[in-house]
Amino acid sequence: MIRRVLLVDDDAAVRDALCQTLELAGMEAIPAGSFIEAKDHILPSFAGVVVSDLRMPGRDGFHLLDYARAADPDLPVILLTGEGDIPMAVRAMAAGAFDFLEKPCAPGDLTAVIERALRTRALVLENRRLKVQLETGDAAARLVFGNSALADALRVTVRAAAKAGTEVLITGAPGTGISKIAEVVHLCSPRAEAPFEKRASAGLGRDTLSEVWQACGPGTLFLDDIAALPMDTQLALVDALERSMDGGGARLIAGSTQDLERLVEAGTLSAELYYRLQVMAVRIPSLSERPEDIPVLFRHYVAQASEQAGLRPPEITPEVVGELMAQDWPGNARALMSVAMRFALGLHESERPDAGLGLVQQLAQVERSLLIEALRRADGQASAAAEALRLPRKTFYDKLSKHGLKPETFR
């Protein structure tokens, strides 16, 4: 979590006192006695926020605000005004200030506003990082989100499947995004420029399959819910795969949320088709297996929904993250995306933990989520995270061990 604050005040005594207040709150203060001293820090890449006195000789707080807005409209600027100077405060807010405070202000009031501004800035910078990631790198890096070891492993497997050139079977629980991963495999493969066709397997006849297969040409055909493919069409599909081995043709990616081996035993799925698909299998882990990815995915979905709706992304507080991580998410990414869309549109209602869990389990989930969020905000620095949670270091490390968390994972 970013903790830098550019503090601009021409009064050295006031500036020193404010710096001390910020440092006691665990923030990194960058003091400046004037706009001239401060302006070199005011950049789109500045990982922090600005706090400035309004009335300064020469170029005042309004000039600084205008300069900051021109450099980066999303950089929070908090202005400090004289006591009772309401017209100036109103003008500051109208000009785009993040907030204003009257001097002298209580340390708690100052740090509370700055903390809110820092969270807003962190979200803006994270959204920009994700956007750059979407526009650069391979499809696995751009489209498969998550910082967990399981997310890393999924990206590695997707790339391996893309290069293999064989048929691919993608499995996962409902809502994990099987069709999306199928498309990522296609985009990472040498066939990326060729067609990618999606078809539901249920009710797909032999003739329709033949037409689709031909239309794909050198591209990829994704058949969702492969277990629902009629047996006659399964046999036709095996024949098509045999012909493709001899003279090129489309590549097959199949998806399923079911236990296909059991369906083979029951005789409803062709064994030959199943074993062809098993050559390269990609399993998508559920959210319950990688809860540390929930905040990452949620932030991405909120940013995406906000951009589509033309709205500024709302603040995602640790309390919101805690509520999200206290759930098992049986609907997986699809359900999380739905909640994120409502949140972005201002329709969010407090998400409750799964009622099927006992109190101890719910509290453990919330505790784990708070530990993860503290480590993420502290960039994996255990001492800073422990201090933020007001825990003795030994207690903090005991809790990390209990939940299987390692600080270095978050660096």
N, C-alpha and C positions, 0 to 999 in steps of 0.2 A: 504494500500500500504506500502511495506517495505521501511524504510528510513535509515537503519543503514549502516555506512561506517567505515570499519576498516582502519585506517590511519596510515601508517608505515613510519617513517622518523627519522633518528638519530639526526637531528638538532632540538633541542627543540624549538628554536624561530620560525623556519619554520613550525614545527608541530603545535605549538599553533596558528599561523596565519591561517593555513589551517583549523584547527578545528573551528576557529571562522567563517571562510567563509562558512563552511558547516552548522554550526548551524544557521547562518543568513538565509540560504536557506531552513531551516526547516528540516535538516537532523540530525541524531544522530551520532555524531563522536565518535569512539572508538580509542583513541590515543595509539600508541605503538612505543617505541624507537628502536626496533630491531626485527629481525625475531623471536628470542626466546620469546619475549613478545607477539608477534602476533600469534604464531603458534597454541596456544590453542583455538583460535577463529575460525581457518580455519577448518571447518567441513562441511560435506554434508548438515547438517541441518541449517547452518548459513544463517539467513534471512537478507542478506545484500551483499555488494560488498567490494572489497579490493582496496585501493589506496596505492601504495608503491613507495618510492624513489628507483631508480635503483642502484645508487652507495652508498653503506653503508659499513662500516668496518665489517669484519667477513663475515657472510652470507648475500650476497647482494640480490637485487631484483630478479635476475634470479633464485637464490636458492629458494626464497619465491614462485616465479611463478611455479617452478617445483613441489614444495611441495603442492601448491594449486591444480595444475592439477592432481596430484596423489590422493589427498583427494576427489576432486570433479571436474571433467573436465568441468562442467557447471557453476562453480563459476567465475564470471567476475573479472579479475585482471587488473587494470589500472596502468601503470608504468609511473613515472615522470623521464624524462631524462634531461641531461644538454643541454644548448642551442647549436644547431648545431650538436648534436651527432647523426647524421642520421644513421650510421651503427649500433649503439646500438639499435636504435628504430626499424630498420628493423629486427634485430635479435630477439627483444622482440615480435614483431608481429608473426614472424615465429615460435616462441616457444609457442604461444597460448595466448598472452596477448589480453585482450578485446580491448584495445586502449592504446595510449601513448600520453603524452603531454610534451612539452618543458618547463623547468623552467627558469625564472618565468612565470607563465601562468595567464591570466586574470581570475578573479573569475567566470565570465559568461561562459568562455570556459570550466573551470573545472566542474562547476555544470551541464552544458549541457551534457557533456560526462557521468558524474555520473548518472544523471537522466535516460539516455538511458540504462546504465548498470543495474540500479535498476529495470526498467521495464522488461528487459530481465530476470533478476533473479526472479522477481515476477511470470513471466509466467512459468519458469522452476519449481518453487516450487508448483505452482498451478497445473501444469500437473502431478507432482508426487503425490500430494494429491488426484487428481482425479483417478490416477492409483491405489492407495491404496484403494480408495473407491470402485473401480470396482472389486477389488480382495477380499474385505471383506464386511460384512454386507449382508442384504437381497437384493433380486433383485430390489425391489422398490428403496432402497437407492443407489444401484449401477448403475441403468439404467434409472431412471427418474430424469433428471437434472433440476436445478433451485433453487433459494433461495427465491422466492416470496411466499407469503401466499397461492396463488393459486397452486403453485407447491407442497407445503407442503400438502395442502388439497388433491391434486391428489394422492400423495403417500399414504395417509391415506385411501382414497377410494379404491385404488388398493388392499391394504392389506385386507380391509374388504371384497371386492369381492372375493379375493382368498380364504378366510376362509369360506365364506358363503356356498360354494358347490353348489349353484344354477346356472341356466343359467345366462349369463352376457351379457348385451348390452353395447357396447362402441361406443360413438358418438363423433363427432368433425368435424371441418371444414376440407376441403381437405388439406393434407400435415401435419396434426398435429401428425401423427404417430399412427394411430389406431391399425395397426397390431403389432407394437412394444409393445404397452400397453397390447394388448391381450396376448402376449408372457410373459410379466412381471407378469400378473395375474396368468398364468399357473405356472411360476417358483416360485411364492410365495405360491402356493397351495400345499396340500399334494400329488398332482399328478405330482409334478415337475420331478420325475424320469421316468414317463411314456411318451409315444409319444405325440408330439404336431404337429398337422396337419393343414396346411393352405390351403384353397380352395376358389377360386372366386365363388360367387353365380351364376353369369350370366351363363346360359346354363347348369347348373348342373342338370342332370337327376335323377330320382328316383333311378334307379339301381346303378348309380355311388355313390350317397349319401349313399346307403346301404353298398356298399363295403368300402367306406372310414370310415363310422361309425364303422364297424366291425374291420377295421384295427387299429383304435385308441385304441380299447380295453378299458383299464381303464384310458386312457389319455384324451386329450382335442382336440376338433375339432373347429377351428376358421373359420367361414364363413364370408368373406369380402363382403361388399355391400349387405347385407341381403335382401334389397328391390328388388334386381334383381333376386332373386331365383324364378324359375317358380312356379306357384300356385300349380301344382300337387306335386312338390317336397316339397313345404311348408307343405302340408298335410302329406306327408310321414315323414317329419322331426318331426312334432307334435306327430305322432304315435311312432317314435323312442324314443322321450323324455318320453312318457308315459311308454314304456317298460323299459327304464332306471330307472325310479322311482321304479319299481317293483323288478328288479334284477341287479342293478348296470349298468355299461356300461360307454360310453364316456360322457364327459361334453361339453356343447355347449357354445361357446363365439361368439357373432355376432357383426359385425361392420357396421356402416353406417354414411354417411355424410348428409343424408336426413332427412326431417321431417316425421318420420314414422307414427305418429298419423294421419297426413293428408292422407297418403297412405292407412291406414286402412279405413278411411272414404270414400276414393275413391274406395275401394274394391279390390285393387291390392296387399294388404298384409293381410295375415290371422290375424284376431283379436286375435284368441287363441294363435298364435305364438308370437304376439306382447306383449300381457299381460304377457306371461311367461317370456319374456326377460326383461320386465320392472321391475321385482322383484328386480333385482340388476343392476342398470344403472351407468355407469361411463362416465362422460363427460370430454373431454380433452379441456382445455381453449386454445384459439388461442393466438399467440404471441402479438397481439394488446391489449389483455387483461392483459398481464403480461410483459410489455416491459423491466422491470428490469432484466428479465431472458435472454434477448438477448445476453449480453456480456458473461454470463456464458456458454450458449449453443454454442456461436460462438467460444470461447476459446477451449471448448471440441472438437468441430468438426475440428478446425484447428490442434489441437494436434493429433487427430486421423488420419487425412489425412496426416500430416507430418510423423508420425510414419510408416504408410503404404507405403509412398513413399521413406522412408529412408532419410528424410530431416530434418534439424533443424527448429523448428517452427519459423516463422518470427515474428518480433515485432508487437504487436497489440497496436497501439497508441490511445490516447483519441480521436484523430481526426477520426480514423477508427471507433471506437465505436460510436461516434457522428453521422457519416454517416449511420451506420446500424440502429441506434435507431430513425433516422428521417423518417423511412419508416413504412408503415402499415403491410407489409409482408403478403399479401393475400395468398401466397403459404406456409406460416408458416414454420415449422422446415425443411421441405424438401427443400424449397427455400433457407433458411439460410445455410443449409448444402452444397448446391451447390456453394454458394458464398464462403463459408469457404474452400472448396476444391480448388477452383480457387486461392484463396488467398494463401493457403499453397504452391501451385505450382508456385507462382510468376506471376499468370495471372490476379491478381486483378486489376479491374478498379474502379475508384471512383463510389460508389453506390449513385445514386441521390434520394432525397426524392420524394415521390409520386407527380407527376405533378398535380394530382387532388386536392391537398391541396393548400390553400391560403398561402401567405407569412407569415401571423401571425401564422397560425397553424404549418407551418414548423419550424419557429423560436421557437415556444413553445416546439415542440418535441425535438429540438436540445438542448434548455436550460434545459429541464428535464433530457436528457441523460447526460449532463455535470454535473448536480447536483448529479445524481446517481453515476457517475464514481468518482467524487470527494469524496463522502461519502464512497464508496467502498475502494478507495485508502487510506483514512484516518481511515479505520476500524470503521466507524460510529462516529468519534470524530468531532462534528460539528464545533468547533473553528478552528481545523486544516483544515477542508474542506473549510471553509469560507476564511481562509487565503490563501489557495492554489488558490482559485478563485478570490482573491483580492477584496472580498466583505465585507462591514461592516456587523457585526453580525446580526443587525436588518434586513437589506436587505436580507441577506441569509435566515433567518428564515421566512421572508415573502414569499420568493420564494418557500421554502419547503412547507409551508402551501398551497400556490397556486397550487402546483403539487401533494399534498397529500402524501408527503414523510416524513418519521420519521427516524432520525439518528439511533435510537436503532435497527432498522431493519437490519442495516449493521454491527452490532457488532458481 
